[in-house]
């Protein structure tokens, strides 16, 4: 049974707490174990994430901002037309508004760190335009408002509810909260209040059919974040209502996760982006209400995804198209189609893997919130896995070309054309949602690095940075982290300033690691160190104290559950948090990555190489290519007994594939 919500005077407070300047303002969330540090509290100083942040600020963010102001995208032009500043019609996909808000959010998060006045001015200019677009009742969605302004809105009111309207509004609310925390200004937040008030009134009056939560539910996260930010209890009421009305119509689908009510869902189904965004939003709601049923279902769904439906890269959504295994009948006319979707357990094709970048980012958003609720390191493991592999693979090393989907195998001989290509593009027409999502995600990685709790500081992600924050008691805590992670497993944390009383540090010992060692001021910690947990260090810290973590990073050969049919008797290569792959540019002419038989007894030598001005660790291995590797007009043939040719191959991190031009690639290899 659903837990009743009691609104206390705490929720009516207008005080903005110092800790509530991160991606989620959860310092007052009663069922959140961990709280965010401020967006401005973490600064990358060198190494992997500093290089990535530099790409973000110098290339990705300016490129995306200009692109969405251009005629190529037409997104900003849609706002100008909706505001009456120029004439024209809406162009582009109906989720264009939301994608512009995502880029805006990335700009706000970047501004929190850089304090670049040009970014502030650009944001104020855009906000002034949003204000002109917004209707008096708070409504803002340019496809509809353009039609309203120019008298071309059709009579079908339901149709506009299905056109990414709530998705766009959700990203607006989230971006406005981040902007408020980064700048202290309320100009965008006031627009977001109008949107939230509109949604509250709409869902109060609308029929279930009109109010059904079609299309990607980013507004779940958005409305909870608005509640946390402005402390208006009706927004929490709305968030609960959004869950209550799911699955209450006759036209719900597994593709949209609303064939049955959420409280009856225990496995992942349907469109992977919509699913992961839903799960993230439900996690936000649990943090405020503590309704045990929500958490039980989230944990069950998490088990289903992590142990049966997630790729080794952290990618989600294996199917381009399919049929729901549950929402079907024997009557072909009522079979439910699903697309960009989770399939059946262990259904993980590689060449046709959809694994949309947005779904992989959704995996990060969901696991990040599960970490806040529980403090369990297994969720941080998934955040790290997806960030380093299936999220970063959605963008080239230079930060100006993007992938919609992230396959684990690219083969020239596949005799069909897939809907989305395997070559990164500067603008993916009608499906460019992933590029703005990567833009904001990379800008915000610093906020995932640490968490605060009443027990102390949690160190989640490793990378060279400085942390300058306030504990939950309001005391200053400053730390310098130095490491060449993920290329090297040595991490040092130097205390610059800490409270004088006993203070806990919780170091994440990654689930992938074995034989980790920790020392404090050169004295080795003798406590048992368990992979996949946080190691608690408790003492009175003083300036100059040094914590050292050493994580051995051997090359590991990975196999899959034998129920994953596509990779039976194949191996993948991992080192630390990184998944590696083989590209065809490493092979002799007229050879395919699918012909390679990896020698499991290779020395697996590691070395640095430079690619697009980035230093990457590569892995050298020996392999064999069979002499008879022709499959022309052949489906089956006897195994060749001929010796084959020995070939030395160099494997690169999966996120860096495709940066040398078009070619083949594979993560899984025969052995």
C-alpha positions in Angstrom: 0.0 0.0 0.0 1.2 3.5 -0.9 2.7 5.4 2.0 0.9 8.6 3.0 2.9 11.8 2.6 3.1 14.1 5.6 4.0 17.7 4.7 5.8 19.3 7.5 6.9 22.9 8.0 10.3 21.8 6.8 9.0 21.6 3.3 7.6 25.2 3.5 11.0 26.6 4.3 12.6 29.0 1.8 16.1 28.4 3.1 18.5 27.2 0.5 21.1 25.0 2.3 24.7 25.3 1.4 24.9 21.7 0.3 22.1 22.1 -2.2 24.2 23.3 -5.0 24.8 20.0 -6.8 23.1 18.1 -9.5 20.5 17.0 -6.9 19.5 19.2 -4.0 18.9 16.4 -1.6 20.3 17.6 1.7 16.8 17.7 3.2 15.6 14.5 1.5 14.7 12.2 4.4 15.4 8.9 2.7 18.7 9.9 1.0 21.8 8.6 2.7 24.2 10.6 0.6 24.1 14.3 -0.4 25.7 16.1 -3.3 28.6 18.5 -3.0 28.3 21.8 -4.9 28.8 22.0 -8.6 31.6 24.4 -8.0 33.3 22.3 -5.3 35.2 20.0 -7.6 37.8 21.2 -10.2 39.7 18.8 -12.4 43.4 19.6 -12.3 45.0 17.2 -14.7 44.7 13.8 -16.2 41.7 12.0 -17.9 38.8 14.1 -16.7 40.7 17.4 -16.9 41.4 16.5 -20.6 37.8 15.7 -21.1 36.6 18.8 -19.4 38.9 20.9 -21.6 37.4 19.2 -24.7 34.0 20.1 -23.3 34.8 23.8 -22.7 36.9 24.4 -25.8 35.1 22.3 -28.3 31.8 20.5 -27.4 29.9 23.2 -25.6 30.7 26.0 -28.1 30.0 23.7 -31.0 26.7 22.6 -29.6 25.6 26.1 -28.6 26.4 27.4 -32.1 24.8 24.4 -33.8 21.5 24.9 -31.9 21.5 28.5 -32.8 22.0 27.7 -36.5 19.5 26.9 -39.3 20.9 23.3 -39.4 19.2 22.7 -36.1 16.6 25.5 -36.1 16.1 24.9 -32.3 16.7 28.5 -31.2 14.8 29.8 -34.2 11.8 27.9 -33.0 11.9 29.9 -29.7 12.1 33.1 -31.7 9.2 32.2 -33.8 7.1 31.1 -30.8 8.0 34.4 -29.1 6.7 36.3 -32.1 10.1 37.8 -32.9 10.0 36.3 -36.4 7.6 34.4 -38.7 8.0 30.8 -39.7 7.0 27.3 -38.8 8.4 24.8 -36.4 11.2 22.7 -37.8 13.1 19.7 -36.4 12.0 16.9 -34.0 9.5 17.7 -31.3 12.1 17.2 -28.6 14.3 20.1 -29.9 13.3 22.3 -27.0 14.4 19.7 -24.5 17.7 19.2 -26.3 18.4 23.0 -26.2 17.7 22.9 -22.4 20.2 20.1 -22.0 22.9 22.2 -23.7 21.9 25.1 -21.5 22.3 22.8 -18.4 25.8 21.9 -19.6 26.6 25.6 -19.9 25.3 26.3 -16.4 27.3 23.4 -14.9 30.4 24.7 -16.8 29.8 28.2 -15.5 29.6 26.9 -11.9 33.2 25.9 -12.3 34.7 28.4 -14.7 32.6 31.6 -13.8 33.0 32.6 -17.4 31.0 35.9 -17.8 30.4 35.1 -21.5 28.5 32.0 -20.5 26.5 33.9 -18.0 25.6 36.5 -20.6 24.6 33.9 -23.2 22.4 32.2 -20.7 20.6 35.4 -19.7 19.9 36.1 -23.3 18.3 32.7 -23.8 16.3 33.0 -20.6 14.9 36.3 -21.7 13.7 34.6 -24.9 12.2 31.7 -22.9 10.2 34.3 -20.9 8.8 35.8 -24.1 7.8 32.4 -25.3 6.1 31.2 -22.1 2.3 31.5 -22.0 0.6 33.2 -19.1 -0.5 29.9 -17.6 3.2 28.7 -17.6 2.9 26.5 -20.6 6.0 26.3 -22.9 6.5 24.0 -25.8 7.4 25.6 -29.1 5.7 23.1 -31.5 2.3 24.0 -30.0 3.0 27.6 -29.2 4.1 28.3 -32.8 0.8 26.8 -34.1 -1.2 28.7 -31.5 0.5 32.0 -32.5 0.0 31.5 -36.2 -3.4 29.9 -36.0 -2.4 26.5 -37.3 -3.0 24.4 -34.2 -5.2 21.4 -35.0 -8.1 20.2 -32.8 -6.5 17.0 -31.6 -5.4 17.9 -28.0 -4.2 14.5 -27.2 -1.7 14.6 -30.0 0.3 17.4 -28.5 0.6 15.4 -25.2 2.4 12.7 -27.1 4.9 15.1 -28.8 7.7 15.1 -26.2 5.9 18.0 -24.5 6.6 16.7 -20.9 10.1 15.6 -21.9 10.9 19.1 -22.9 9.4 20.6 -19.8 11.3 18.1 -17.6 14.6 19.2 -19.1 13.6 22.8 -18.6 13.0 22.3 -14.9 16.2 20.4 -14.4 18.2 23.0 -16.3 16.6 25.9 -14.4 17.5 24.3 -11.0 21.1 23.8 -12.1 21.3 27.4 -13.4 19.9 28.7 -10.1 22.6 26.7 -8.1 25.4 27.8 -10.5 24.5 31.5 -10.7 22.2 32.3 -7.7 19.8 34.0 -10.2 16.1 33.2 -10.2 15.2 34.4 -13.7 15.1 30.9 -15.2 13.8 29.3 -12.0 10.8 31.6 -12.2 10.0 30.3 -15.6 10.4 26.7 -14.3 7.9 27.5 -11.5 5.4 28.5 -14.1 5.9 25.2 -15.9 5.7 23.2 -12.7 2.5 25.0 -11.7 1.0 24.4 -15.2 1.8 20.7 -14.9 0.2 20.5 -11.4 -3.0 22.1 -12.6 -3.0 20.0 -15.8 -2.7 16.7 -14.0 -5.4 17.7 -11.5 -7.9 18.2 -14.3 -6.9 15.9 -17.2 -8.4 12.6 -17.9 -6.1 9.5 -17.6 -6.0 9.2 -21.4 -4.9 12.9 -21.8 -2.5 12.7 -18.8 -0.8 9.4 -19.7 2.9 9.7 -19.4 3.8 9.2 -23.0 7.3 9.7 -24.3 10.5 10.0 -22.2 9.6 11.0 -18.6 12.3 13.5 -17.8 9.6 15.5 -15.9 9.7 13.0 -13.0 13.3 14.1 -12.2 12.4 17.7 -13.1 9.4 18.0 -10.8 11.1 16.4 -7.8 14.1 18.7 -8.3 11.7 21.7 -8.4 10.2 20.5 -5.1 13.6 20.2 -3.5 14.6 23.7 -4.8 11.6 25.8 -4.0 10.1 23.6 -1.3 6.5 23.8 -2.6 4.7 20.6 -1.4 2.3 20.5 -4.3 5.3 19.5 -6.6 5.9 16.4 -4.4 2.1 15.7 -4.6 2.4 15.9 -8.4 5.4 13.6 -8.5 3.3 11.0 -6.6 0.4 11.5 -8.9 2.6 10.9 -11.9 3.4 7.4 -10.5 -0.2 6.8 -9.5 -1.6 7.4 -13.0 0.9 5.2 -14.8 -0.7 2.1 -16.2 -4.3 3.2 -15.6 -5.3 3.6 -19.2 -6.4 0.9 -21.7 -3.8 1.9 -24.2 -0.6 1.5 -22.1 2.3 -0.3 -23.6 5.4 -2.1 -22.4 7.4 0.1 -24.8 6.3 3.1 -22.6 6.4 1.2 -19.3 2.7 2.0 -18.7 0.9 -1.2 -19.6 0.8 -2.0 -15.9 1.2 0.3 -12.9 4.8 0.9 -11.8 4.1 -0.7 -8.4 3.5 -4.0 -10.3 6.7 -3.8 -12.4 9.7 -5.9 -11.3 11.7 -6.2 -14.5 13.0 -3.7 -17.1 10.9 -3.4 -20.3 10.5 -1.4 -23.4 12.3 1.7 -24.6 15.5 1.9 -22.6 15.8 5.7 -22.5 12.3 6.1 -21.2 12.8 3.2 -18.8 16.0 4.5 -17.3 14.6 8.0 -17.0 11.5 6.6 -15.3 13.6 4.6 -12.8 15.7 7.7 -12.0 12.6 9.7 -11.4 11.1 7.0 -9.1 14.4 6.9 -7.2 14.1 10.7 -6.7 10.5 10.2 -5.4 11.6 7.5 -3.0 14.2 9.8 -1.5 11.4 12.1 -0.5 8.7 9.7 0.6 10.4 6.5 1.6 7.7 4.4 0.0 9.2 0.9 0.4 7.4 -0.6 -2.6 9.1 1.9 -4.9 12.6 0.9 -3.7 11.7 -2.8 -3.8 10.7 -2.5 -7.4 13.7 -0.4 -8.3 16.1 -3.0 -6.8 14.3 -5.8 -8.6 14.5 -4.0 -11.9 18.2 -3.1 -11.2 19.0 -6.8 -10.7 17.2 -7.6 -14.0 19.2 -5.0 -15.9 22.6 -5.5 -14.3 22.6 -9.3 -14.2 20.6 -10.1 -17.4 20.2 -7.2 -19.8 23.2 -4.8 -19.6 26.2 -4.9 -21.9 29.7 -5.2 -20.6 30.1 -1.5 -21.5 27.2 -0.4 -19.3 25.1 0.1 -22.4 21.4 -0.4 -22.2 18.7 -1.3 -24.8 19.7 -4.2 -27.0 16.9 -4.1 -29.6 16.3 -1.7 -32.5 12.8 -3.2 -32.8 11.0 -6.2 -31.3 7.9 -7.5 -29.7 7.1 -7.2 -26.0 7.4 -10.7 -24.4 4.7 -9.8 -21.9 2.3 -7.3 -23.4 1.2 -9.6 -26.2 -1.5 -12.1 -27.1 -2.0 -14.9 -29.7 -3.8 -12.4 -31.8 -1.2 -10.8 -34.1 -3.3 -7.7 -34.4 -2.7 -6.8 -30.8 0.9 -7.7 -30.4 2.8 -4.8 -28.9 5.8 -3.6 -30.7 8.8 -2.2 -28.8 11.8 -0.2 -30.2 15.1 1.0 -28.9 14.3 -1.4 -26.1 15.3 -3.8 -23.5 14.8 -7.3 -24.8 14.5 -10.7 -23.1 17.0 -11.7 -20.4 20.4 -12.4 -22.0 19.3 -11.1 -25.4 22.4 -9.0 -26.1 23.3 -8.8 -29.8 26.5 -6.9 -30.7 26.4 -5.7 -34.3 22.7 -4.8 -34.0 23.0 -3.5 -30.4 21.0 -0.3 -30.1 22.5 1.0 -26.8 21.5 4.6 -27.4 23.8 7.1 -25.8 20.8 8.6 -24.0 19.9 5.2 -22.5 23.5 4.8 -21.2 23.4 8.3 -19.7 20.0 7.3 -18.2 21.8 4.3 -16.6 24.2 6.8 -15.0 21.3 9.0 -13.8 19.5 6.1 -12.3 22.5 4.5 -10.6 23.6 7.8 -9.3 20.3 8.2 -7.5 20.3 4.7 -6.2 23.8 5.4 -4.7 22.4 8.5 -3.0 19.5 6.5 -1.5 21.6 3.5 -0.3 25.3 4.4 -0.1 25.9 1.0 -1.8 29.1 1.0 -3.9 27.6 -1.4 -6.5 25.7 1.6 -7.9 28.9 3.7 -8.2 30.5 0.8 -10.1 27.8 1.1 -12.8 28.1 4.9 -12.9 31.8 4.5 -13.5 31.4 1.7 -16.0 28.9 3.6 -18.2 30.7 6.9 -18.0 34.1 5.5 -19.2 32.7 3.2 -21.8 29.2 3.5 -23.3 28.7 7.3 -22.6 32.0 8.6 -23.8 31.9 6.3 -26.8 28.9 8.5 -27.9 31.4 11.3 -28.8 34.7 11.5 -30.7 37.9 12.4 -28.9 37.7 16.0 -30.3 34.2 16.5 -28.9 32.3 17.6 -32.1 30.9 14.4 -33.6 28.5 12.0 -32.0 26.9 8.6 -32.1 23.2 7.8 -31.6 23.8 4.1 -30.9 26.9 2.3 -29.6 27.3 -1.2 -31.1 29.9 -3.6 -29.8 30.6 -5.0 -33.2 30.9 -3.2 -36.6 31.2 -5.6 -39.6 31.5 -4.5 -43.2 29.9 -7.7 -44.5 26.6 -7.3 -42.7 24.2 -7.4 -45.7 21.8 -4.7 -44.5 21.7 -1.0 -43.7 20.9 -0.1 -40.1 18.7 2.9 -39.3 21.4 4.7 -37.5 25.0 4.5 -38.8 28.2 3.5 -37.0 30.1 6.7 -38.0 30.0 9.7 -35.7 28.3 12.8 -37.1 28.3 16.5 -36.3 24.5 16.6 -36.5 22.3 13.5 -36.6 19.2 14.7 -38.4 16.0 14.1 -36.5 17.8 12.1 -33.8 20.4 14.4 -32.3 19.2 14.1 -28.7 22.3 12.2 -27.6 24.8 14.9 -28.4 23.2 17.5 -26.1 23.0 14.8 -23.4 26.7 14.0 -23.6 27.4 17.7 -23.6 25.7 18.2 -20.2 26.9 14.9 -18.8 30.6 15.6 -19.4 30.2 19.0 -17.8 28.8 17.5 -14.7 31.0 14.5 -14.1 32.8 16.4 -11.3 29.7 16.3 -9.2 29.7 12.5 -9.3 33.2 12.3 -7.7 32.2 12.9 -4.1 29.3 12.7 -1.7 28.6 13.9 1.8 26.8 12.1 4.5 26.3 12.6 8.3 29.0 10.0 8.6 31.6 11.7 6.4 32.9 12.0 2.9 32.4 9.4 0.2 34.9 9.2 -2.6 33.1 7.7 -5.6 35.2 8.4 -8.7 38.9 8.8 -9.1 40.6 11.6 -11.1 43.0 14.4 -10.3 41.0 17.2 -8.7 40.6 19.6 -5.8 37.6 19.4 -3.5 36.7 22.5 -1.5 33.3 21.9 0.2 31.4 22.2 3.5 30.5 19.2 5.6 26.9 18.8 6.6 27.9 20.6 9.8 29.1 23.5 7.8 32.8 23.0 8.4 35.4 23.4 5.6 36.8 20.3 4.0 39.5 20.6 1.3 41.3 17.7 -0.4 43.7 17.4 -3.3 43.4 14.2 -5.3 46.3 13.1 -7.6 46.1 10.1 -9.9 46.6 9.0 -13.5 43.4 6.9 -13.2 42.0 5.1 -15.3 45.4 4.4 -16.8 47.0 3.7 -13.4 45.5 2.5 -10.2 47.5 4.7 -7.7 45.4 7.4 -6.1 46.6 9.8 -3.4 44.3 12.1 -1.4 46.1 14.9 0.4 44.2 16.7 3.2 44.4 20.4 2.9 41.8 21.3 5.5 39.5 19.2 7.6 37.4 19.4 10.8 39.3 18.9 14.0 37.1 16.2 15.3 36.9 12.6 14.1 36.0 12.4 10.5 35.2 9.4 8.3 36.5 9.0 4.7 34.8 6.3 2.6 37.0 5.2 -0.3 35.3 3.2 -3.0 37.0 0.0 -3.7 35.8 -0.8 -7.2 34.0 -4.1 -7.8 36.4 -4.8 -10.7 39.5 -4.6 -8.4 41.3 -7.3 -6.5 44.1 -7.0 -3.9 43.6 -3.3 -3.3 45.9 -1.7 -0.7 45.4 1.5 1.3 47.8 3.4 3.5 47.5 6.5 5.6 50.7 8.6 6.0 52.7 5.6 4.7 51.2 3.2 7.3 49.4 0.3 5.6 45.8 -0.3 6.6 45.5 -3.9 7.9 41.7 -4.0 7.9 40.2 -6.3 5.3 39.6 -4.5 2.0 36.6 -5.8 0.2 36.0 -5.1 -3.5 32.7 -3.5 -4.4 32.4 -1.7 -1.1 33.4 1.6 0.6 36.4 1.3 2.9 35.9 3.4 6.0 38.8 5.4 7.4 38.1 7.2 10.7 40.5 9.5 12.5 41.2 13.1 13.3 42.6 14.4 10.1 45.1 17.3 9.9 46.7 19.3 7.1 49.2 17.3 5.1 47.8 13.9 5.9 47.9 11.6 2.9 45.7 8.7 2.0 47.1 6.4 -0.7 45.0 3.8 -2.6 46.6 1.3 -4.9 44.4 -0.6 -7.3 46.3 -3.2 -9.3 45.2 -3.0 -13.0 46.0 -6.3 -14.7 44.5 -7.1 -18.1 41.5 -9.3 -17.5 39.8 -11.6 -20.0 36.1 -11.6 -19.6 33.5 -14.2 -20.5 29.7 -13.8 -20.5 27.0 -16.0 -19.0 26.6 -18.9 -21.5 22.9 -17.9 -21.9 24.2 -14.8 -23.9 24.3 -16.8 -27.1 26.0 -14.3 -29.3 29.3 -14.3 -27.4 29.5 -18.0 -26.3 33.2 -19.1 -26.5 34.3 -15.5 -27.0 36.2 -13.2 -24.7 36.3 -9.4 -24.1 39.3 -7.6 -22.7 39.1 -5.2 -19.7 41.7 -3.3 -17.7 40.5 -1.4 -14.7 37.2 0.3 -15.5 37.8 0.3 -19.2 36.6 -2.2 -21.8 38.9 -2.6 -24.8 38.2 -3.3 -28.5 39.9 -4.4 -31.7 39.7 -2.2 -34.8 40.3 -3.5 -38.4 43.1 -0.9 -38.9 45.2 -3.2 -36.8 44.9 -6.1 -39.2 46.4 -7.2 -42.5 44.5 -6.2 -45.7 41.4 -8.2 -46.5 41.1 -9.4 -42.9 38.1 -8.9 -40.7 37.9 -8.4 -36.9 35.6 -11.4 -37.0 38.4 -13.6 -38.3 40.7 -12.9 -35.3 41.3 -15.7 -32.8 42.8 -14.1 -29.6 45.7 -15.9 -27.9 44.6 -16.1 -24.3 48.2 -16.7 -23.2 49.4 -13.5 -24.7 51.7 -11.3 -22.6 49.1 -8.5 -23.0 51.7 -5.7 -22.9 50.4 -2.2 -22.1 51.8 1.1 -23.5 50.7 4.6 -24.1 49.8 5.8 -27.5 48.6 9.2 -28.7 45.4 9.6 -30.6 43.8 13.0 -31.5 46.1 14.7 -28.9 44.9 12.3 -26.2 47.2 9.8 -24.4 45.6 6.4 -24.2 46.8 3.1 -22.8 46.7 0.4 -25.4 47.0 -3.4 -25.0 49.2 -5.5 -27.3 48.3 -9.1 -27.8 49.0 -12.0 -30.1 46.4 -13.6 -32.2 45.8 -15.8 -35.2 43.8 -15.4 -38.4 42.8 -18.6 -40.1 44.1 -19.2 -43.6 40.6 -20.0 -44.9 38.5 -17.1 -43.8 36.3 -16.6 -46.8 32.5 -16.9 -46.1 31.3 -15.9 -49.6 27.9 -17.7 -50.2 28.7 -19.8 -47.1 26.6 -20.2 -44.0 28.4 -23.2 -42.5 31.6 -25.0 -43.1 34.0 -27.4 -41.4 36.6 -25.9 -39.0 39.8 -25.3 -40.7 42.8 -27.4 -39.6 45.3 -25.2 -41.4 47.7 -23.2 -39.2 46.7 -19.7 -40.0 48.7 -16.5 -39.7 50.0 -15.1 -36.5 49.2 -11.4 -36.0 50.1 -9.0 -33.2 47.1 -6.7 -32.5 46.8 -3.5 -30.5 43.6 -3.0 -28.6 42.3 0.4 -27.7 39.7 1.6 -25.1 36.2 1.1 -26.4 35.3 4.8 -26.0 38.0 5.7 -28.4 37.0 3.5 -31.3 36.2 5.0 -34.7 38.5 8.0 -34.3 40.8 6.9 -37.2 38.0 6.8 -39.8 35.5 4.2 -40.8 36.3 0.6 -40.3 35.4 -2.6 -38.4 35.4 -3.0 -34.6 34.7 -5.7 -32.1 34.6 -6.0 -28.3 34.2 -9.8 -28.2 36.7 -12.1 -29.9 37.0 -15.8 -30.5 39.7 -17.7 -28.7 
